[in-house]
C-alpha cells in the first residue's frame, strides 16, 4: 500500500482539501467550532508573499488523504526548530503507513533546513498518536502549560 502513496510538498491548489482535513481533525479532537480560519487567509498564509507555514500531502489514487503542516519557531535556548502544527491521515486510510511516510518526510525536511529539533503537541487522550510518537523515541513534557489569548 505505501508504494501507492505519493508524498509531496503542499501546493496552493491543495489548500481547500487541506482545510477539509483540518476540519476532520477538529472533529476528531472534539472541537469542530474552533476552526475559524478562512480559505483565503489559509492560502495566503501558506502561499502568499510571506508564507508562514509549509507542508506535505499524501496522495492515494490522485486524492489527498493526509497532510502535515509545519512552521519554523525560534527558541532562545535552542535556536530554530520545526514545529509540527498538524498531521492527519483520513480515518479510512489509517494503519497503512501513511503517517510514517509523512513524519519521515518532515524529519528529512528539518535535516535539509539544518534544524536539529522538531516539536509538536498531542492531546493526552490521543493514545494512537502518543503510541506512534513513542516509536520515534519522542520525549513528552508534562511540565509546561499551554497558554493563549485571543486578540
Steps between C-alpha positions, in 0.01 A plus 500: 500500500768753595651462152170635363528812717664813362643746754565847362526861614165672534407741222255793490225302320508248789381754755128429477557125550749560782245723670240221468747271677563766766125494567510119517780528756297751702206256502731223623633731772142588602541868411336557159390857582861602565590502129428859401774568243372594153628327189639832374696562820618140512619511138666841532678387817653204321548627147487878508789747490614408853409137576495401864420131457609214277382146471484165332205307365453131438312398188336168432343441160528874428318611816658669801442265793738652755698811577764636734536874555796665670666833564835611635508616860785652690620409846738733678651188654513268199474719188276414205280192511232350284162522671253240378166677525282219368525157347196301393433185306135458405321240707458252215872517414642453850716198573654489153834668581405843366565679831847345510574620146386853583686511831820383335456761224484762777815364664681507164380855437621615842842349430517668157421834666773445759252472786596269781163481670136436418232561760123475520210449739273203542181472703549285808206274404622435144657162570547398133703816435695468824590140417604606149732771636651260752628294206722799421625528859320831541527662839181609673506805725222523757653803667394781264149641488361626168396865502326721244294816474266602222577846371 
